[in-house]
């Protein structure tokens, strides 16, 4: 069911052009000794986690997969950044076009 249109004001923001790569996320894990949600919450070991990642993104320069919102948020904080709000994401997904 569609929601009524609401007006939102979006301040200027920056968004990375490219996806986070497997190599970039590996660096975050190594630097912070971070345990992704699939390891921490689901009890997977790192070997199983990386096997699943490699199945869909086999190279370090491929986009990272199997990350939760929490994982992505922690990665962004590590870089001194933040995830976009829902409104920012929708605006960016439209290529900056205003509409409903």
C-alpha positions, -999 to 999 in steps of 0.1 A, spaced: 0 0 0 15 34 -10 21 60 16 9 96 12 35 120 -3 53 140 23 77 169 18 112 166 31 140 191 31 174 176 25 206 194 33 236 190 11 255 157 17 282 136 1 278 100 -10 306 77 -22 303 70 -59 315 34 -57 305 4 -36 326 -7 -7 349 -35 -20 358 -68 -3 393 -55 1 382 -23 19 360 -42 42 387 -67 50 410 -38 60 383 -25 84 379 -60 99 417 -63 103 423 -28 117 394 -30 142 393 -67 149 357 -63 139 333 -93 140 305 -90 114 270 -98 125 270 -132 107 300 -141 129 290 -123 161 252 -129 161 248 -161 140 278 -179 154 296 -183 121 333 -186 121 354 -163 98 361 -191 74 325 -197 67 318 -159 64 345 -154 38 335 -185 19 300 -170 15 314 -136 5 338 -152 -20 309 -171 -36 294 -138 -48 324 -115 -47 355 -136 -54 380 -107 -57 391 -80 -34 380 -53 -59 344 -67 -61 316 -52 -40 312 -64 -5 282 -86 3 267 -102 34 269 -71 56 241 -60 79 230 -24 84 250 -25 117 281 -37 99 277 -10 72 271 17 99 303 6 118 323 6 86 311 41 78 320 53 114 355 38 110 360 60 80 346 91 98 314 90 76 278 80 81 251 61 62 226 82 43 192 88 57 162 73 39 154 106 23 190 111 12 191 76 -2 159 81 -22 171 115 -35 205 99 -46 187 69 -62 166 93 -83 198 109 -95 190 141 -77 156 145 -93 127 157 -71 96 137 -73 72 112 -57 
